[in-house]
Amino acid sequence: MKKIVIHLGLHRTGTTFLQKEVFEKMLDVNYIFDDSLHRFEILNDINLISNEGLSLSMPHSYTHRLQVLKHIKKLFPDAKIIIGFREKKSWLKSCYYRYILSGGTSTYDDYLEVYAENIIDYDKYLFEVKKNFSEVFVYQFEDLKKNPDKVISDMCNFIGCKVPNYKIVKRNASLNEKQLNTLRLFNKLPSKLSLLIIPFIKFIQRTPT
């Protein structure tokens, strides 16, 4: 019987590292990364779908998030679920960082006020995940950073595959507060000046924080 494993995210919990350095290198798993749950072929005994968009990021509402979860349940009622969480304050800062990189101009406090109602309630969301699926693997981003070998080994045991030959790579660089605020101000420039921002973004992403 072919198995379906779905990695929901959350976004900003080491998902890019897992996708590029771990999942893509699994030799005994059919790894699928696609925005649609309909456009793929189930090939191997184990089929792994990974897309953090399935858990949705802000500003999606909690109701919308649960609708997606129920849709996944309808398509794959017996799927195994992998989901990652992160210390809430750190996670919110990281979400704000992505918002600024996407052209956002609000301060952090204003950003939280606007999206406050749609911030993921970890406990509530995890309760719904476990209510819909009997096999759920939960990892913490902080544990993945501190002891990746242990988390990845446990994850592979859950999936039912061999641990791949992976490298520890930091995929998404972060910005310090000064760099973030400077980029936020850049985002307020007229659109015709937007091309000036691109070299700046590439530079500060290479700058240690």
C-alpha positions as CSV (number, residue, x, y, z in Angstrom):
1,M,0.0,0.0,0.0
2,K,1.4,3.4,-1.0
3,K,1.9,5.9,1.8
4,I,1.3,9.7,1.7
5,V,3.2,12.0,4.0
6,I,2.4,15.7,4.0
7,H,4.7,18.4,5.4
8,L,2.5,21.3,6.1
9,G,5.1,23.8,7.3
10,L,4.7,26.1,9.2
11,H,6.6,28.6,7.1
12,R,9.7,30.1,8.7
13,T,10.4,26.8,10.6
14,G,13.3,25.5,8.5
15,T,11.1,24.4,5.7
16,T,13.5,25.5,2.9
17,F,16.4,23.6,4.5
18,L,14.3,20.5,4.8
19,Q,13.0,20.7,1.3
20,K,16.4,21.4,-0.4
21,E,18.8,19.6,1.8
22,V,16.8,16.6,3.1
23,F,13.7,15.8,1.2
24,E,15.2,16.2,-2.3
25,K,18.0,13.8,-1.3
26,M,15.8,11.0,-0.1
27,L,16.4,8.1,-2.5
28,D,13.6,5.9,-1.3
29,V,10.9,8.6,-1.4
30,N,8.9,10.2,-4.2
31,Y,9.3,13.9,-3.1
32,I,6.7,16.3,-4.4
33,F,6.7,20.1,-4.2
34,D,3.7,21.6,-5.9
35,D,1.2,24.3,-5.1
36,S,-1.6,21.9,-6.1
37,L,-2.5,18.6,-4.4
38,H,-4.0,17.4,-7.6
39,R,-1.2,17.6,-10.1
40,F,1.2,14.9,-9.2
41,E,1.7,11.2,-9.7
42,I,2.0,8.8,-6.8
43,L,5.0,6.6,-7.7
44,N,6.9,5.1,-4.8
45,D,5.7,3.2,-1.8
46,I,6.3,6.5,0.1
47,N,5.2,9.8,-1.4
48,L,6.2,13.0,0.5
49,I,4.4,16.3,-0.3
50,S,6.0,19.4,1.2
51,N,4.6,22.9,0.9
52,E,4.4,25.4,3.7
53,G,1.6,27.1,1.8
54,L,-0.7,24.3,3.0
55,S,-0.7,25.7,6.5
56,L,-1.1,29.2,5.1
57,S,0.8,32.3,6.3
58,M,-0.7,35.6,7.4
59,P,-2.9,37.3,6.5
60,H,-5.0,34.2,5.8
61,S,-7.8,33.7,8.4
62,Y,-8.0,30.8,10.8
63,T,-11.2,29.7,9.1
64,H,-9.4,29.5,5.7
65,R,-6.6,27.6,7.3
66,L,-9.0,24.9,8.6
67,Q,-10.7,24.7,5.3
68,V,-7.4,23.8,3.7
69,L,-6.8,21.2,6.4
70,K,-10.2,19.6,5.8
71,H,-9.5,19.6,2.0
72,I,-6.3,17.7,2.7
73,K,-8.2,15.3,4.9
74,K,-10.7,14.7,2.1
75,L,-8.0,14.0,-0.5
76,F,-5.7,11.9,1.8
77,P,-7.6,10.6,4.8
78,D,-4.8,8.3,5.9
79,A,-1.9,10.7,5.3
80,K,0.9,11.1,7.8
81,I,1.5,14.8,8.8
82,I,4.7,16.6,9.5
83,I,4.4,20.1,11.0
84,G,7.0,22.4,12.5
85,F,6.6,25.2,15.1
86,R,8.8,28.0,16.4
87,E,9.0,30.1,19.5
88,K,6.2,32.6,18.9
89,K,8.1,35.9,19.3
90,S,10.9,34.7,17.0
91,W,8.3,33.4,14.5
92,L,6.5,36.7,14.3
93,K,9.7,38.6,13.8
94,S,10.6,36.2,11.0
95,C,7.2,36.7,9.4
96,Y,7.7,40.4,9.6
97,Y,11.1,40.1,7.9
98,R,9.5,38.3,5.0
99,Y,6.8,41.0,4.9
100,I,9.4,43.7,4.5
101,L,11.3,41.7,1.9
102,S,8.1,41.5,-0.1
103,G,7.8,45.3,-0.1
104,G,6.0,46.0,3.2
105,T,6.2,49.5,4.8
106,S,4.5,49.1,8.2
107,T,6.4,49.2,11.4
108,Y,6.5,45.9,13.4
109,D,3.9,47.1,15.9
110,D,1.6,48.2,13.1
111,Y,2.1,44.9,11.3
112,L,1.1,43.0,14.4
113,E,-2.0,45.1,15.0
114,V,-3.2,44.6,11.4
115,Y,-2.7,40.8,11.4
116,A,-3.3,40.1,15.1
117,E,-6.6,38.2,14.4
118,N,-4.9,36.0,11.9
119,I,-1.8,35.0,13.8
120,I,-1.7,31.2,14.2
121,D,-2.8,29.9,17.5
122,Y,-0.3,27.0,17.7
123,D,-2.2,24.9,20.2
124,K,-5.6,25.3,18.5
125,Y,-4.2,24.6,15.1
126,L,-2.3,21.5,16.3
127,F,-5.4,20.2,18.0
128,E,-7.2,20.4,14.7
129,V,-4.4,18.7,12.8
130,K,-4.4,15.8,15.3
131,K,-8.2,15.6,15.3
132,N,-8.1,15.1,11.5
133,F,-5.0,12.8,11.3
134,S,-3.9,10.0,13.5
135,E,-0.2,10.1,12.8
136,V,1.4,13.5,13.3
137,F,5.1,14.3,13.7
138,V,5.8,17.7,15.4
139,Y,9.2,19.3,15.5
140,Q,10.4,22.6,16.9
141,F,12.5,24.9,14.8
142,E,14.8,25.6,17.7
143,D,15.5,21.8,18.1
144,L,16.2,21.5,14.3
145,K,18.8,24.2,14.6
146,K,20.3,22.9,17.8
147,N,20.4,19.2,17.0
148,P,19.4,18.6,13.3
149,D,20.7,15.1,13.2
150,K,18.3,14.0,16.0
151,V,15.3,15.8,14.5
152,I,16.0,14.5,10.9
153,S,16.6,11.0,12.1
154,D,13.3,11.0,14.1
155,M,11.5,12.5,11.1
156,C,12.9,9.8,8.7
157,N,11.8,7.1,11.1
158,F,8.3,8.6,11.1
159,I,8.3,8.7,7.3
160,G,9.7,5.2,7.1
161,C,12.7,6.0,5.0
162,K,16.5,6.1,5.3
163,V,18.3,9.2,6.5
164,P,19.7,10.9,3.3
165,N,23.1,12.3,2.9
166,Y,22.4,16.0,3.7
167,K,24.4,19.1,4.6
168,I,23.7,21.7,7.2
169,V,23.0,24.8,5.2
170,K,21.5,28.1,6.3
171,R,19.1,28.8,3.5
172,N,17.3,32.0,4.5
173,A,19.5,34.8,5.9
174,S,18.1,37.3,8.4
175,L,18.5,41.0,8.8
176,N,19.2,42.9,11.9
177,E,16.9,45.7,13.1
178,K,18.9,48.5,11.5
179,Q,19.0,46.7,8.1
180,L,15.3,45.9,8.3
181,N,14.3,49.5,9.1
182,T,16.4,50.8,6.3
183,L,14.8,48.4,3.8
184,R,11.3,49.4,5.1
185,L,12.1,53.0,4.3
186,F,13.4,52.0,0.8
187,N,10.0,50.3,0.2
188,K,8.3,53.7,0.5
189,L,10.2,55.0,-2.5
190,P,8.2,55.5,-5.7
191,S,7.9,52.4,-7.9
192,K,10.2,53.8,-10.6
193,L,13.0,53.7,-8.0
194,S,12.3,50.1,-7.1
195,L,15.2,48.7,-9.2
196,L,17.6,50.6,-6.9
197,I,16.5,48.3,-4.0
198,I,17.5,45.0,-5.6
199,P,21.3,45.4,-5.2
200,F,20.7,46.7,-1.7
201,I,18.6,43.6,-0.7
202,K,21.3,41.3,-2.2
203,F,24.0,43.1,-0.2
204,I,22.3,43.1,3.2
205,Q,21.3,39.4,2.9
206,R,25.0,38.6,2.6
207,T,25.8,40.8,5.6
208,P,26.2,38.9,8.9
209,T,23.7,39.9,11.6
